Amino acid sequence: MTEAVAVEGLRADRKATLEVKDVKSLRLPELTHDFLHNFGVHSTEQFAEMVRTLLDRRLEYTQAGNRPRTGAAAHRRVGHLGLANDMLMRQAHKALQRRVLEMREAA
């Protein structure tokens, strides 16, 4: 009997018989000239570099999306654009207000 079911009345002993008809396996494609050409590369080394670059970009994008949005980060981001100080202060204030609202809703 499983103990994972929260409602006691739904717990029950069950038996099942399964028949395996087929076992699938992943077969990678051969790195032929035509396959490589589909990706715009001409060698396995270029293909490996392209894949590595794409994975690095995806990792950077994912990490950037998970960074906390703070007033200091907004200040640095906007500061690089050379915007006026009062605009920076307004954006920091809005970011702070949003964060306070998020924290109140989470409580």
N, C-alpha and C positions, 0 to 999 in steps of 0.2 A: 504494500500500500504506500502510496506517495504521501509524504508529509508536506509537500509544497503547496497543496490546495488549501486555501484559506478557509473555505466553508466546509465544515465537517460533513454535512449531508451530501456533498458532491464527491467525496473520496470513495474510491472503489478499487478492488483488485481487477485487473484486466489482463488477458493473455492475447497475444497476437502472433500470427505466423506470417512471415514475409518471404517472398520468393524473389531473389535477385535475378533479373533477366539479362542485365547488361551492366558492365562497369566501364564508365567513361574515363578517358584520360586526356589531358591537354597535350596536343602535339604542336610544337612551335613550327612556324614555317621555315623553309630553307632560305638562307640569305643569298638568293640568286641575284644576278645582275638586274633582272626585271623587277624583283621585289624591292631592291635598294633604289632603283630608278623611280619607283612610285613615291618615294620619300625625298627625292631630289638629291640623293647622295650616290657616290660611286664605289665606296668600299665599306667593309664592315667596321673599320675604324671610324669613318665619318658617321656611320649610322649610330655607333656606340656613343660618340661625342654628341650627336643630335639628341639622343634619348637622355643622356646625362644633363644636357643643358635644359631640356624641357622639364625634367624632374626637379632640377635646381630652381627654375623659375616658379614652378608650382609650389615648392616648399616655401620660397620667399613670399609668394602671394598669400599662402595659408598663414604663415607666421605674422605677416603684416595685418591680416584680418583679425588675428587673435590678440593683438596688442591693445592694452587699455587706452581709452581715449581720455587723456587728462588735459587740464588747462595748459600745463607746461608743454605737452606734445603739440597741442594746437598752436601755442605761441611759437614754437620752433618751426612748425610746418608753414605757418603764415608769415613768420618773420623772414624766411628765405625769399619771399616774394616782394619784400620791401614795402609792405603796406603800412599805413599810418598807425601810430600807437593807440589812438582811440578805437580804431577798428579791432585791434588785437584785444583790447580790454572788453569790448562788447562781445566778441566771440568767446572769450574766456568766461565771461559772466553767463552767457547762454549755455555754454557747456556745463558749467557748475549747476545752473538751474535744472538742466536735463538730468544730470546725475542725481541731484537731490530728489527729483520727481521719481526716477527709477528706484532709488532706495526706499522711498515712501511706499511705492506700489509693491515692492518686494516684501515689505514688513507685514 
